[in-house]
Amino acid sequence: MENQTKVLLAEDDKNLGTILKAYLEAKGYETDLCTDGKEALEKFKRAEYHFCILDIMMPVMDGFTLATEIRKLDKKVPVLFLTAKSMQDDKLHGFEIGADDYLTKPFSMEELLMRMKAIIRRSADDRVKTTVFTIGRYTFDHNRQLLTVDDQEHKLTSKEAELLRLLCENMNRVLDRSVALNKIWFDDSYFNARSMDVYITKLRKYFKDDDQVELMNVHGIGFKLVVNESGEKQA
């Protein structure tokens, strides 16, 4: 499992960050080190990470803000906070914004590794469950890029499959345009936005014969994949 896990490490103490990076890589975890929150967020937007270790007190963007932005892009990636603080309120705030664990400095490398392994084990089942989705009468297999209804199969392109996966993970909730653009196109430029609109139109056509399913535009915000068992369209 370690060799498949890519870690984003955000730590402004360069000495500690260098030591942590070397330790994690010696244990088989590919690790990218950033020394401020803004740099870490830009890296997260442009690569796929399986685990985030975030210091709270960082320049430019603190760890709490960074974690909040990461959660907008990926609701399930594990996040572990590092901090010199021991205030109970800080810990509670960390968990409220989606932290999986919290480690107060100073700590041992072995304890960090054990906590990481425990979190990774807990999250492994969730990652497996998200590969196949039910959308009204349809079944979407993300790994096979296949959308099936009755006896008909639609083979999706890579971009269609990635976009539909994000919509399914946010089913009946709004998917922010910028989140989808950064996760799939790695850039939220005007031209990529127009390209995404084309893919949304293609996906909408796949579901046109099912009254339970509607792919809505939410003006100025993004898109919403609505599955309504009553078959009534939302206003």
N, C-alpha and C positions, 0 to 999 in steps of 0.2 A: 504493500500500500504506500510506503514512504516514497518509493521511486516514482510514483505517479502523482505525487502531491507537490504542487508549486506554491510557494509561500511568498506573500507580500509582507515584508518587515519594514515598519516605519518607526525609526528611532533616531532622535536628534543627537544623542550622545554617540559620536563617531566611534569611540573606542569600544563601548558596549555593543553597538550595532555591528562592528566588524567581527567581534568575538562571537556574537550570536549567529551571524551569517556563516562563519567558518564552522561552528559547531553543528548547525542544522545541515549544512552541506555534507559534513563528515558522516552524518546519520542518514544521508540519502535524500534529503529534501532540497530540491532546486529552490534557491532563495534570492529574491531581489531586495536590496536594501535601499531605502529612501531616508533622507534626513529631515524632511519636512512633510506636512500633510498634503500640501498642494501637489508636490512631486509624486507622492504616493497615489493620489486620486487620478492623476493623468496616466500613470502606469496601469492602474486598475482598469481604466477605460479602454486600454489598448491591448490587453492580454487577459488570458483566463487564469485566475488564481483559485486555488482550492482551500486556502487558509490564510487569514490575516492576523498578524501580530502588530498591535498599534500602541505606541506610547501615547499617553494622554497629553502631557505638556510638551508641545512642539511649536516651533515658529510657523508663521504664515497661516497654517490651519491646524487647530488642535485635534487630538484624537477623537473626541466626541463628535465634532463636526465632520471629520473624515468618515467615521463609522456611519453617521446619518446619511451622508452622500453615497457611500458604498451600498447601504441598504436600499437606496432608491434604484440602484443598478442591479443588485442581486440580493434577494431576500433570504437566501439560504446559506451563502458562504460563511463558514465559521469565523468568528471574530473573538480574539483574546486580547484584553487590554493589559498593558504594562504601565505601572505608575509608582512614583515614590510616595504618593498620598495614601493615607490609611483611613480617610474619613468615610464613614458609613454612607453619607449622602451621595458621595461620588460613586461609590460602588452601585448603589441603587439606580442612579442615573444611567450608569453604563449598561446595566441589565435592561432598563426601560427602553433604550434605543437599540437593543438587539444584540448585546454582547453574549457570548456563550460562556466566558469565564473571565477571571480577573486575577492578576498576579502582582503582588506588591513587592517592589524592590526593597532590599536585595533579595534575590532568589537563586536557587541552584539550577543549573542547566538541566539536570536530571528531572527536577520537578516540572520544569517547563515542558520537557519532552513527554513526560507521562500525562500531563494535562492535555497536550495536543493529541496524543494517541487516543485518549478517552473520548475527546470531542469528535475526532474523525470516525471512531467506531459508531458513535451515536448518530452521526449524520449520514453514514453510508447507506442505510436503508432508504432514507428520503431521496437520495440521488437516484437510486434504482427505480423508485416508484414514478419518477417524473418522465420516464421515457415513453410511456404509452398513455394517451389521454382519450377520454370519451367526450364527444362534442355532439350533443343531441343524438341523432341516429348514426353519427360518424365515429370511426375509430382512427386516431392519429398515432402512428408509430414514428416517433422522431428519429430513432436510429436508422430505420429503413427508409425514411423520408417518404412515407406512404400514408395516404388518406383513403380510408375505405368506407363505403356505404353500400349496404345490401351486397350485391355481387359485383359492384364496380370499384375499381382501384384507380386512384390518381397518384402518379409518381410526381413528387414535388421537387423543385430545384433546391439547392442548398439554402439560398436566401429565403425562399418560401417556407422551408421547414424551420429555419431558425426564427423567423418572424412569427410563425404560427405557434412555436414552442413558447415564446415570450407571452403571446396572447393567452395561451392556455394556462400558463403559470399565474396569470393575472385575471383569470376568467371571472366575468361579472364585476371586474374592477377596471379602472382606467389605466391603460398603459401609456406613460408619458412618451411623446414623440422623441425627445432628446435621449431618453434612456434606450429606446430601441435603436436609434441611429448610432449611438456610441457603442452599444454592445455588438451590433451586426456590421455596420459600415465603418466603425471606429472614428467617425467624424460626423458632426451634425450640420454640415454645410447645406446650402440651399439646393444644390444639385443632387446630393444624396437624399434629401427630403423628398424631392420630386420623384426620385427612383423608388423610394419606399412607398409613395402613394400609388405607383403602378402595381407594386406587389400586393398592396392592400386590395386593390381592385380585382386582381387575379384571385386572391383568396376568397373574396366576397362571392365571386361567381361560383366557386365550388359548393357554397352553402345555399345557393339561391332557391333550391327546391325543398328546403327544410324550414318550416315555419318556426321551429323551436330555436333556430340559430340566427343571430343577427350580428354582423360586424359593423359597429357604429363609428362614425367620426364624432369626436367630442371637440367642438370648435375651440381652437387656440390651445388645446392641451394634448390630445392624442387620440387613442382608439380604445374601443371597449368591445370585447367578444362576449356577447350576451347569450346565455343558454337558458331558455324559458320553457319549462315543461308544459305550461299551459298553452303554448303556441301563440300567445298574444304578443305582438310587437310592442316594444317600449316606445314611449313618446319622446 
